[in-house]
């Protein structure tokens, strides 16, 4: 459909000659024809795939020339590239959306415990259960009423252990049935506590689950620790007299690329259940090395040394943040 031009801007009401392509006041395209679905789709797709679009140029530059887009942006070539923060925010949001969809599709993994609804059998409870509850466990498990009494009068931490002990021995994952067996009412608090205890039990029984949980949180930790990582970049390259914001631009672009790689890695994971997180991490380290070389223009040996040092510090920070966040993850 051809362009139908007018003599007045539909946005700011500025008047101009009919041959004008764009409003001289606000920049809107001089086009007055009625909207239709074909027009909306064409305009929308042109934003992503137009050869001249900022998005195409920025993403291709990030992937093909590590560190160069940051250099060009700081040199003043800003009209041709998308704002680093805007791009980072959009790509990270897109990643978390895809990741959420992927998590929903694979909600049950190989370590999932099958849910069974069967009556309580206290004969299966014994002192060799998965988690021992101090010296009182042996006598508490000898009689139904004794164990129920123990659960009903236990504090938060001890009841958590008792729930885990019960779940591991009886495999009763139906919350309502379990609370009935234990002589507890199905209040919101008891339901929440029992479910979280089941989560703790799975983490202890299957250490690989804890590793998978850690790996799944890496993108979030990278986002949270971005200001700290930028500070270390500033300190490692303090002799170059770059301002903190200049380092932040480079970090924005680097982490945007990381999220782009993560999005690409989700495609085979969604369709053929092929996990590629470790491949992405290796590729990103190579990318970061090349980016630091191009952006800071230092020798290979210095760049490798600083990269290894930065990764060691960053790994400690990520692990520390993960350990601190475990209680929050478990009980959120």
N, C-alpha and C positions, 0 to 999 in steps of 0.2 A: 504494500500500500504506500502510495507516495505521500510526501509531506504537504500538508495544507497550511500555508503560512497566513498570519494575520497582521494587523497593524497595531496591536496592543498586547503587551505581556499579560498572560493569564494569571501570573503569580503576583507581580508588583504593580500591574496596571500601567507600566511605562509605555508611552507611545513611541513608535518608530516606523521606518519605511517597511513595506511588505517584503522587500527583498532581503531584509535582515535575517540572518540565520540564528543568532542568539541575542537575548535581551542585553543591551549594554549596561543595564543597571544591576540586575541580579544574576545574569548568566544563564537563565533557563532557555531551553531550545524553543524556537518559534515554530510551534506545531499546534494547530487547533483542531485536528480531526478527532472524532469520537474514539474513546478507548474501546478496545476489544481484546479478547484472550490472546490472539496471535501477537498483538503489539506488546502486551505485558510479558509474554514468554520471550519474545525476541529481545526486548530491552533487558530483561533479567539475565538471559544467557550471555548477552554481549558484555555484561559487567565481568563475568568470570572468564570468558574465552576470547574476548576481543584482543587482537594482537597489540593494540595500543593501550590496553588497560593497565592501571597501576598494579593491580593484584597480580596479573600474569608476569609483569616485569619484575616485581619485587620477589615473588616466590621463585621464579626461575633464577634470578640473581643469587638468592640465598642458597639454593641447592647446587648451582653450578660453579659459583665463585665464593667460597667461604670467606667472610670478613670484608669482601669488597663493597657490599651494599652499605655496611656500617661506615666504611671509609668515605664513600660517595655522599652519604647522607650528611656526615659531619663536615664535608667540604662545601656543602651548600646545595647539592643536587637533590633537593627535597620535593620538588614538584613532580618528579617522575616516579617517586616511591611512596608507598603507604606509610603513614605514621607508625613507627615501631611499636608503640604501646597499643594502638588500635589493632594492628595486625596480630600482636601477641595475644591480646584479649580475645579476639575473634577465633583464632586457631585453637587456643587452649580450651575455649568454650565448646568448640566443635569436637575436640578430642574427648572431653568429658561426656559429651552427649553420645558419641559412638561407643565409648567405653561402658556407659550405663546400659546401652542396648545390648552390647556383648555380654555383660554380666547377667542380664536378665535371661538371655538365651542359654547361658551355661550355668544356671543357678544350682544344679546338682552336678558335682564333679565326682571323680572316681573314689573319693574318700567319704562321700555322703553316707550317712547311716540310714538304713531303711526305717521308715516310721511304722511302728507296730503298736496296736492297741490291744494289750492283753492284761489280764488281772494280775495283781500283785502276788509275787511268790517269794516270801521272805526266806525260804530254804536256800535260795541261790545267793543270798547275801552271806559273805564270809569275810574273815579277817585278811584274806589275800586280795581284796577288792583293789581297784585301781588306785584310789586315794585312801590312805589311812587317816582316821580322825582321832589322833592322840591315843591315850590308854583306854578311853571309854568305848572305843569302837567294838571291841570284842564282846563285852557284855551287852552293849546296846543292840547288837544284831542278833542276839540269842532269842529275843521275844519280839513279837509284832508290836505290842504296846510300848515296850522299852524303846524301840527305834523311833516310833511315832512321837513318843514323849521327848526324846532327844532332839528331833527335828523341830518340834513345836517350841521348845524352850532355848534353842541355840541362837547365838548372835549372828550377825550378818555373815562374817567370814566363815564361822564354823558351819552354818547352815549351807553355805556355798559348797564346802567340802562334802557335806552329807548328801546334798543333791547330786554332786558328781559321783559319789560312791554308789548311790542308789541307781543312777542312770547307767553306769558302767556294768553293774551286776544284773539289773532287771531289763535294761534296754527299753524302758518305758518312756517314749518320747511324746506321747499324747499328754499335753499339759493338764487338762482337766482330770483325766484318769489318774495321773501321777499324784496330783494334789489331793484327790479323794483317797487314794491309797495311804497317803501320808497323814491323813486326818487334818488337812488344811483347807481353808475356804479358797475359792478361786477368785480372790481379789486381784485387782490390777497389779498390786505390788508383788504378790506371790507368783502370778503368771510371768511377770517381767523377770523376777529373780530366778525362777526355774529355767527360763529360756536362756538367760545369760550363763547360767551354770553349765548348761548343755554345750554352749559355745566354748567355754573354758575347757571342758572335758575333751572336746574334739581337738583343740589346739595342743593339749598335752599328749593325747594319744597319737596324733599325726603331726610330728614336727614339720613335715613338708608343707602343711597348711599354713604354718607360721611364716615360712619362707615365701610362700605364694602371696600371703597377706602383705608382707613387707614389699615385695616387688610391685604389687598392685598400687602401693601408696607412693612409689618413687616420684611419679609426675607431680603429685600434690606437694610432696616435700620440696621438690625443686622449685616450685612456685613460691612456697612459703619462705624458702631460704635465699631467694634471689637477691634481696638487698645485702645479705651477709656475704654471698658469693661475690657480688660486685665490689664490696669493700675489700675483700682479699685480692681481687684483680687490681684494684687501685693501689694497694700496698705493694704487690709484687712488681708493678710497673710504675712505681712512684717517680723514678728518674725521668720518665718520659713527659712529665708535667701535664698529663692529661687530667681533666676534671672528672669528678665522680660521675657526672651525667654522661660523659663520653664513653666511659666504661659501661655504664648502664645500657646505652644504645647497643653496644656489642653483645651484652648479655641478653638483652631482649631478642635480638636477631638469632642468637645461638639457641636459646630455649624455644623460640618459635620453630626453628628447624627441627629440634628434638620432638616437638609435638607433631609436626608434619610427618616425621618418620614413624612415630607411634601410630598415627592414623593409618598410614600405609600398612603397618604391621598388623592392624586389626582385621584387615580384609581377609587374609588367609586364615586368621584365627576364628573368624565368624563362620566361614564357609567350610573349612576342612579341619578345624580344631588344631591348627598348627601354631604353637606358641613361638614368637620370634623376638621376645623382649631382650634376650641376651645378644642376639644378632644386632638389634637396634642399638644397644648400649655400646657395642664394639664399633659399629659404623659411626656413631655419634662422637666417640672419642677420637677417631681418625679425623672426622670433620672438624672437631674443636681444635685439634692440633693445627690443621691447615688454616683455620680461621684466625687463630692466634698468630701464626706466622705472617699471614697477609695483613692483619690489622696492626700488629705491633712491630712488624718488620725486624725481628731479632733472629739470631742464628738458630739452626736446628737444635743444637745441644742445649742452649738456654731455654728454648721453647719446650723441649721435652722435659727438662728438669722442672720447669715451672708448672707444666701440665700435670706431671706426676705428683708434685707437692700439693697443688690445688685439689686434685682428685682425692689424695689421702686426707686432707683436711675436710673436704666436703663429705667424704664417706663417713668420717667420724661424726660430723654434724648431723648427717641424715640418720645414722644409727642411733645417735643420742636422742634425736627428735622422735624416732620410732619407739624407742624404749619408754620414753616419757608418755607417748600417746597410746601405748598398749591398753592401760586401764580405761582410757576414754573410748577406744575402739571397741573394747569388750563390753562396756557397760553403757554405751551411748544408745 
